[in-house]
Amino acid sequence: MILPFLSTVFIVTSAILVAFGWYYIAKGKIDTHKKVMTFAGVFALAFFIIYSSRTIFVGNTTFGGPEHLKMFYTIFLIFHIFLATVGAVFGLTSLTTGFRNKLKLHKKIGPITSIIWFFTATTGVIVYLMLYILWTPGETDSMIKAILGI
């Protein structure tokens, strides 16, 4: 259970760094903003490496909570996965436009990316709590079975 905890810490750290990046750019500290956002990207990448490695080599944990909450959990998880996917695309686009000095687009999508990322991190923590803290974790199984229960 250390890998799910570690990946959750990484994604939350990434979101916190995004918040600091937002603060620094609002203060006009461009170099600090770049550094903090780069670290946010590094922590997000570390999350992705841990999560995808665990998914490929170990599998995903199925929901172990009460049966009457399983549908709620599944819908919530699908929402989280959608947010994470959109957030990753926006995040890569934001980092790329920032590094390439395409600042008009960067300034337009940066705030949207940040908000999506905050929601992604928050829903990720809730998924972690539902899988590992609130109830005894279910069995580790293939990704399709863990997500859809089939």
Buried (B, 14 or more C-beta within 10 A) or exposed (E): EEEBEBBBBBBBBBBBBBBBBBEBBEEEBEEBBBBBBBBBBBBBBBBBEBBEEBEEEEBBBBBBBEEEBBEEBBEBBEEBBEBBEBBBEBBEBBBEBBEEEEEEBBEEBBEEBBBBBBBBBBBBBBBBEBBBEEBEBBEEBEEEBBBEBE
